[in-house]
Structures are given as structure tokens and as C-alpha cells.
Amino acid sequence: MRRSTTASRWGLVLLQVLLAIVILLPFFWMVSVSLKPADEPFAIPARLWPENPTLANYVTAFRPEFRQYFINSVIVSLSTVVITVTLGLLAAYAFTRFQMRLLTIAMTLVVVTQMFPASAIIIPIYKMMKGAGLLNTYVSLVIAYITVTLPVAIWMLRGFLAKIPVTLEEAAAIDGAGPLRAFWQVIVPLCRPGIAATAVFVLIVTWQEFLFALSFTSTKEMRTLPVGVNDFIGQYGIRYGELMASSVLISLPVVLAFFVLQRQFVAGLTAGSVKG
């Protein structure tokens, strides 16, 4: 029995290692190409690690245009995260605390909206933004991203809020706290893992989104990072070194945010998946 248990554990560890290699190999190759000179990515035989590592690709990628793209992505992503999480938390609280037929129908509509891909709603949103004169602005991108991320945020937060007992709010009301004060001082602190999980999800979606950013911006000054990377893809060739270097720089903020909020992210996902 002990031998079979030990063999099962080692087999599971081996599968985990193989899965990690399969997942991380493309990222390792991206970093490797970003450190290679212009002629080395096409060398035969190919090398996993550059023979003469260089940071020239990063110096070229981190040009003034890239910094502007970075600022645009930060503004749009953080604005979307703040608005989506705030609206999602309030909506999820209403869905879990108030039993009304209208709210049940609204929750059903929230679930239905998740079935539509972003490409199916981009044309209506584009016409709305064009009619309002908001194209090529931060507002148009934030509204478009909220349209995509808010239904998922409501669903995630609703599952987490459903686990918080109503008796905590009743105890706060007995102590003299009003509904708004009980919400902000009792419910919100208990929802921190769920809020962190939702915030990380929204950040990842908006940070790497390409279709809306490409369609709603018309000038280089308003481009975000995923669209700005196309600068390295020309008519007569692709500058792979600079392209991979910019991809690494784009990935770093999201990776750092995930590692900082990793515990809250996992706790929020597991808590919200038990009861929804």
C-alpha cells in the first residue's frame, strides 16, 4: 500500500513537472529570443538560450512610443478595474441580499451576456461610441471593457457574497450601524479575497485586450500596449527581437500583480466556486 501511494505521488509530481514545462516553454523561448542579436533567432540549429545575450532589443523596444502605450494601458486598465469591481460588488450584494423577481430576471440576463463573444458586440458598441463622439478616447475603451468584464465580475462576487451570513449585518444593525455603514465596514473587508480575485481577472482581460483597442483608437497617441506591439511587424519583415522584448515588458506588470495578490486570488476563486 505504501509503495503504491509513493508511486502515485511521484507519478503526480512527474505529470506536474511535464505540464509546467509545456506551459512555461513558450515564455522561456520569448525571453530567450528577446536576448538574442538580430541574426541569432534564425540560427540553425536553434538554441534555447542565446550564445551572446544582449539587452539591445529592450533598449530599442523601450522607446517614447512604448512609454505612451504603457501609460494608456495603465489608465484604461486601472479605470476599468476600479469601476468594474465597484459596480460588480454593489450589484452582487443586491442579488444575494434582496429576493425580488426583477432581480432574478436581471441575474439571468447577466448569465446570458457571458455567452456572447466580444466580437459579437463590438459593432453595436462602436456605433454607440461614434454617435456619442467618444471614439479615440479613454472613455470609449473603458466603457467597452466594462461591458465585457462586468457580467463576469458580478458572477464571481455573487458566489463569494453568498457565503457571508446575513447575521453579521443584523449584528451591525443592532450596534447602530446603518445599511451603508454595515456594507462598507463589515461586508467589504470580508470580501477582500473575492475582490482581489475579480480585480486580477479584470486586469488580465483589459491589459491584453486587442480587438476593442484596435477598433476604437485611430491615432498612435491613444494606442494601448497590445496594439502598439504591431509597430515591430512591418510590410517586409518582423523584428522578432524587439517584438519579444516588448512582449516581456508587457507581461511583467500582470505577472507581478498576480504574485502579489496570489493568495487572495486563489482564496477568492475557491470561495466563490462553492456556492453561486
C-alpha angles and dihedrals in degrees: 000000000000092000092052091048092050091047091050091051093049090046090052091049090050092051090049091051092049091048091049091051092050092049098042099041095081090050091048090050090050091054091044094053091046089060096047126097118249095269100040100074088068096046118130118249094034118232124217090213124036118256092216108026116205137178093210092106091057092049090052094044094050094069126141092268091055091052090053090049089050093052091049092051092048093050095047096041097046092045090051092047094051096045096041095048092046095048092040093052093050093046093046090050090053092048093051100041105037121061107206132142091229092055090049090055090047091051090051090053089050090055092046093052090061090064094066119084119230091248090063095059101036095090096053091046091047091053091049092050091046092050091050092047093239100124116126092024136109090244094063092052094046092050091048093049092047089053090057101038104037098074091051091045091052091050093049095046093044091059090051096045091050088068094056108092119236089225090078091062091044090053090050090050090053089054089056101263117142123226094265094047092047090051096051098037101037111021101036096052090050090050096057095110091049092046091050092049092049093046092052091048093050091045093053093048096048097039094058099032113128112167100062093039091053094046100043099044125068104172131062090236091066099043121118125220099269090054094041091057087071088075088082092055107080136176094258102034151340123256096219097180095055091039093055092042091054089046090055091049090049092050097050100075093051093045091050092047090051094050092047092050097032097117094046090044094054093041091050094050095048094044093048094048096059099066125014 
